[in-house]
Amino acid sequence: MNADLQATVIVVGYNGARYLPDCLSSILDQDLPTDQYHVVFVDNNSTDHSIELVRRQFPSIKTIAFNRNLGFFAACNMVAPTAQGRYLVVVPQDTIAHRRWLPELIRTAQENDEALICTANSIGPKAADYATQPRIGPVSEIHYRELSRLGHVTFRTAPYTNQAFRTLACSGVSGLFKPEIMAKTGCLFEPLMGHYASDMEAGLRAAVAGYKVLCVPTAVIYHVGDEDKSLADAGLLLRYALGSRDILLAYYKNMTPLEFLLALPLLSLGRAAKCLELRASIPKRIVLFLASLAATPALLLLTMARLPKFSLARRGMATRRAVDRLWLLRQLLLQQRGPGGDA
């Protein structure tokens, strides 16, 4: 990587032309000299002329166009080996960055040698600060992802502080990765995973290898996110099933055999409990929760069918493991992370 640059920012897009002017304008308008970072827009075979829009309105941004939709994480994996700078930052198209977003991610990475991943304060549409979306000055809350005691990714809110803190849940909404993550943990995002849990697995992998994932409250980004869920959406149900499978596979890869067996009942329940946190009406969430509980045997069979493909990756993580054999399970159950904790 080119040491003269601080970071390469990879923006991954698919049929998101409506988001791109605000997203890319905010990324180019950081409280950081523009020669200190490089922006790359990666298009996953959009049909709404996204790539033409970027080339026309943002000529300084490098563009890469794939001939099929690789998904967010696979696209990042394809681009990462040629990225320049000390750090790699990934972000989706439906975001607007605070002016201190990138500088604060970089500062925190520089100050914490043991941190392989730094994630942003990701503010969604239901948050108090989202309506005004301030791009200068502090916000009122921290919005971050964490792993619950049942192992699923949960969204948490806390009063604002400028102190970074540890988390186990890497967030695909915005993350800074030190390039050495590939050598120290085996990859950027696990290529065997689907589109749904690769960021979460990266956080597990970094922690199990003895490194830190830090949430940076001062690195604010606004995330439009998905709209209300519809039970008539067959794609939603398929995505949920594949996401549930991939989360179990993420734990299988990063836990010891005994640890995974002990955790499996909790993880299975957690996949159903996650339905109760979806951005949908209460009746929809309850129906999905009950359906997910009933589908647990099918989920386990779906997961077991894919276990052999993870055998090599699992052995590789066993050689990189820097924690004891029940460490990850204890971390889930004890829940000793969060704002106010040590970075």
C-alpha positions in Angstrom: 0.0 0.0 0.0 1.0 3.6 -0.7 2.2 5.0 2.7 1.7 8.6 1.5 -2.0 8.2 1.8 -3.9 7.7 5.1 -6.8 5.7 3.7 -8.7 4.4 0.8 -12.5 4.7 1.2 -14.4 2.1 -0.7 -18.0 3.0 -1.4 -20.0 0.0 -2.6 -23.2 0.7 -4.6 -26.0 -1.1 -6.4 -28.9 0.7 -8.0 -28.4 3.6 -5.5 -28.2 6.6 -7.8 -30.6 8.5 -5.5 -28.2 8.2 -2.6 -24.9 8.8 -4.3 -24.8 12.7 -4.7 -25.3 13.2 -0.9 -23.1 10.2 0.1 -20.1 11.0 -2.1 -20.3 14.8 -1.5 -20.1 14.2 2.2 -17.2 11.8 1.9 -15.2 14.3 -0.2 -16.0 17.0 2.3 -14.1 15.7 5.3 -12.1 17.6 7.8 -9.0 16.1 6.2 -6.9 17.2 3.2 -8.2 15.5 0.1 -4.7 14.3 -0.8 -4.7 12.2 2.5 -7.4 9.8 1.3 -8.5 8.2 -1.9 -12.1 7.4 -2.7 -13.2 4.4 -4.9 -16.8 3.8 -6.0 -17.5 0.1 -6.7 -20.6 -0.6 -8.7 -22.2 -4.1 -8.5 -23.7 -4.0 -12.0 -26.4 -1.4 -11.4 -29.1 -0.7 -13.9 -29.9 2.8 -12.8 -26.8 4.5 -14.4 -25.1 4.9 -11.0 -21.6 4.5 -12.5 -22.4 7.2 -15.2 -23.6 9.5 -12.5 -20.4 9.1 -10.4 -18.1 9.6 -13.4 -20.0 12.7 -14.5 -20.5 14.4 -11.1 -17.4 13.2 -9.2 -14.6 12.9 -11.7 -12.0 12.8 -8.9 -13.4 9.5 -7.7 -12.0 6.3 -9.1 -14.7 3.9 -10.4 -14.8 0.1 -10.7 -17.7 -1.6 -12.4 -18.4 -5.3 -12.0 -20.5 -7.2 -14.5 -22.6 -8.9 -11.8 -23.8 -8.2 -8.3 -21.1 -9.6 -6.0 -22.6 -8.2 -2.9 -21.1 -5.7 -0.5 -18.5 -7.9 1.2 -17.3 -9.8 -1.9 -16.9 -6.5 -3.7 -14.7 -5.1 -0.9 -12.6 -8.3 -1.0 -12.0 -7.8 -4.7 -10.9 -4.2 -4.3 -9.0 -4.4 -1.0 -5.7 -5.9 -2.4 -5.2 -2.9 -4.7 -6.2 -0.2 -2.2 -3.7 2.4 -1.2 -2.9 4.0 2.1 -2.4 3.0 5.7 -6.0 2.0 6.2 -9.0 0.6 4.3 -12.4 2.1 5.0 -15.6 0.5 3.7 -19.1 2.1 3.5 -22.3 1.5 1.6 -24.0 3.9 -0.7 -26.9 4.9 1.5 -24.9 7.0 4.0 -24.0 10.6 4.7 -20.8 11.2 6.6 -20.1 13.8 9.3 -17.1 15.9 8.5 -15.2 14.3 11.4 -16.1 10.7 10.4 -12.9 9.8 8.5 -10.5 11.8 10.6 -11.8 10.3 13.8 -11.6 6.7 12.5 -8.0 7.4 11.4 -7.0 9.0 14.7 -8.4 6.2 16.8 -6.6 3.6 14.6 -3.4 5.5 15.0 -3.7 5.7 18.8 -4.7 2.0 19.3 -2.1 -0.4 18.0 -4.1 -3.5 19.1 -7.3 -2.4 17.2 -7.6 -4.0 13.8 -11.1 -2.6 13.2 -12.7 0.7 14.1 -16.4 1.2 13.5 -18.5 4.4 13.3 -21.3 5.9 15.4 -24.0 4.8 12.9 -27.2 7.0 13.2 -30.4 5.7 11.6 -33.7 7.3 10.7 -35.3 6.7 14.2 -32.5 8.4 16.1 -32.9 11.9 17.5 -29.9 13.3 15.6 -31.0 11.9 12.2 -33.6 14.6 11.5 -31.0 17.4 11.4 -28.0 15.3 10.5 -25.4 17.7 11.8 -22.1 17.4 10.0 -20.2 19.7 12.3 -20.0 19.4 16.1 -21.0 16.6 18.4 -24.2 14.6 18.3 -26.3 13.6 21.4 -26.1 9.8 21.3 -24.0 6.9 20.4 -25.6 4.2 18.1 -23.6 1.0 17.9 -23.9 -2.7 17.3 -23.1 -5.3 19.9 -23.6 -9.0 20.3 -26.3 -10.0 22.7 -26.2 -12.8 25.3 -28.0 -14.9 22.7 -25.3 -14.1 20.1 -27.3 -12.0 17.6 -26.3 -8.5 16.6 -28.3 -6.0 18.5 -28.5 -2.2 18.1 -27.8 -0.2 21.2 -28.0 3.5 22.1 -26.0 5.4 24.8 -25.5 9.0 25.8 -22.7 10.6 23.7 -19.1 10.4 24.9 -16.0 11.0 22.8 -14.2 7.9 24.2 -13.8 4.9 22.0 -14.8 1.6 23.5 -14.6 -2.1 22.7 -17.3 -4.1 20.9 -17.5 -7.6 19.4 -19.8 -6.6 16.6 -18.1 -5.1 13.5 -20.6 -3.0 11.6 -20.7 -3.1 7.8 -22.3 0.4 7.8 -18.9 1.9 8.2 -15.6 0.3 9.3 -11.9 1.1 9.1 -9.7 -1.9 8.7 -6.0 -2.1 9.1 -4.6 -4.0 6.1 -2.7 -6.4 8.3 -6.1 -8.0 9.3 -5.7 -10.1 6.2 -2.3 -11.6 7.3 -3.2 -11.8 11.0 -6.7 -13.3 10.7 -6.7 -14.8 7.3 -8.9 -12.5 5.2 -10.8 -9.2 5.2 -14.3 -10.6 4.9 -14.8 -14.4 4.9 -15.3 -15.4 1.2 -17.3 -18.5 2.2 -20.0 -16.3 3.9 -23.0 -14.9 2.1 -24.1 -11.3 2.0 -25.4 -11.2 5.6 -22.9 -11.8 8.4 -19.5 -11.2 7.0 -19.0 -8.0 9.0 -20.0 -9.7 12.2 -17.7 -12.6 11.5 -14.8 -10.2 10.9 -15.3 -8.8 14.4 -15.4 -12.2 16.0 -12.3 -13.2 14.1 -10.3 -10.2 15.1 -11.2 -10.6 18.8 -10.5 -14.4 18.9 -7.1 -13.7 17.3 -6.3 -11.3 20.2 -7.0 -7.9 18.7 -9.6 -5.2 19.3 -12.7 -3.9 17.5 -13.4 -0.3 18.7 -16.5 1.7 18.3 -15.6 5.4 17.7 -18.5 7.7 18.9 -16.9 10.8 17.3 -16.9 9.1 13.8 -20.5 9.8 13.0 -22.3 8.5 9.9 -26.0 8.7 9.0 -27.5 5.5 7.5 -30.8 5.5 5.6 -31.1 1.7 5.9 -34.0 -0.5 4.9 -37.6 0.5 4.8 -40.4 -1.3 6.7 -40.4 -5.1 6.3 -43.2 -6.9 4.6 -44.2 -10.4 5.4 -45.2 -10.8 1.8 -41.6 -10.2 0.7 -40.3 -13.7 -0.1 -36.8 -12.1 -0.4 -37.0 -11.0 3.2 -37.6 -14.5 4.4 -34.9 -15.9 2.2 -32.4 -13.3 3.4 -33.3 -14.0 7.0 -32.8 -17.7 6.6 -29.4 -17.3 4.9 -28.4 -14.7 7.5 -29.3 -17.0 10.3 -27.3 -19.8 8.8 -24.3 -17.5 8.2 -24.3 -16.3 11.8 -24.2 -19.9 13.1 -21.4 -20.6 10.7 -19.5 -17.5 11.9 -19.6 -18.9 15.4 -18.7 -22.4 14.2 -15.6 -21.0 12.5 -14.4 -18.9 15.5 -15.4 -21.1 18.5 -13.8 -24.3 19.8 -15.9 -27.4 19.4 -16.9 -27.5 23.1 -17.7 -23.8 23.1 -19.8 -24.1 20.0 -21.8 -27.0 21.4 -22.4 -25.2 24.6 -23.4 -22.0 22.8 -25.7 -23.6 20.1 -28.9 -23.6 22.1 -28.4 -19.9 22.9 -27.5 -19.0 19.3 -30.5 -20.8 17.9 -32.8 -18.9 20.3 -31.0 -15.7 19.4 -31.8 -16.1 15.7 -35.5 -16.1 16.6 -35.1 -13.3 19.1 -33.5 -11.1 16.4 -36.9 -11.0 14.7 -38.2 -8.9 17.6 -35.8 -6.2 16.8 -36.6 -5.8 13.1 -37.7 -2.5 11.8 -41.3 -3.7 11.3 -44.6 -3.5 13.1 -45.1 -5.5 16.4 -47.5 -8.0 14.9 -45.0 -8.7 12.0 -42.2 -9.2 14.5 -44.1 -11.6 16.6 -45.2 -13.7 13.6 -41.6 -13.8 12.4 -40.3 -14.8 15.9 -42.8 -17.7 16.1 -42.0 -18.8 12.6 -38.3 -18.6 13.3 -38.7 -20.8 16.4 -40.6 -23.4 14.4 -38.0 -23.3 11.7 -35.0 -24.0 14.1 -34.6 -27.7 13.0 -34.5 -26.7 9.4 -32.0 -23.9 10.2 -29.7 -26.4 11.9 -29.9 -28.8 8.9 -29.1 -25.9 6.6 -26.1 -24.9 8.7 -24.8 -28.5 9.0 -24.9 -29.0 5.2 -22.4 -26.1 4.9 -20.1 -27.0 7.7 -17.6 -29.1 5.6 -16.9 -26.0 3.4 -15.7 -24.2 6.6 -13.4 -26.9 7.8 -10.2 -25.4 6.4 -11.1 -21.9 7.5 -11.9 -23.2 11.0 -8.5 -25.0 11.2 -6.8 -21.8 10.2 -8.6 -19.8 12.9 -7.6 -22.5 15.5 -3.9 -21.8 14.7 -4.5 -18.0 15.1 -6.5 -18.3 18.3 -5.0 -16.1 21.1 -7.8 -16.7 23.7 -8.8 -19.6 25.9 -11.2 -22.2 24.7 -14.4 -20.7 26.3 -13.4 -17.0 26.0 -16.0 -16.1 23.3 -18.9 -17.7 25.1 -17.9 -15.9 28.3 -17.8 -12.6 26.4 -21.3 -13.2 25.2 -22.7 -14.1 28.6 -20.8 -11.5 30.7 -21.5 -8.5 28.5 -18.7 -6.3 30.0 -18.2 -4.1 27.0 -19.8 -0.7 26.0 -19.4 3.0 26.5 -17.3 3.8 29.6 -15.1 0.7 29.2 -11.5 0.6 28.3 -10.5 1.0 24.6 
